[in-house]
Amino acid sequence: MPDILLTFHCAARDMDILIAAIRAVAPAPVHITEKTVRGRDFGDASTAEQVAGRLQRNALELIVGEEVLPDLIRAVTEAKRDLPVRWHAVSVLTRGRIA
């Protein structure tokens, strides 16, 4: 099965819980990027975020085999988190390491 780049967008306060859930399923390295999202029409926002119009999110990215995707989605769904998590997966056509 092909590899996919899987990205979860989560609240900063849920990051550690989600990383633990991901690591229980897949040994792939998890890359973390802090994100700021501006706007006011957010169904995922906490009350304070809605008032400020600013969401603080983290993007958790990992490359895994496509067959692991359902298990990772289930693990994140079942994790004890405070706010919703958005995700997307895209096929990795090729990859490598340049030394």
Summary of the structure (lengths in Angstrom):
residues: 99
radius of gyration: 14.5
end to end distance: 26.9
largest distance: 46.5
contacts: 248
relative contact order: 0.36
helix: 33%
strand: 35%
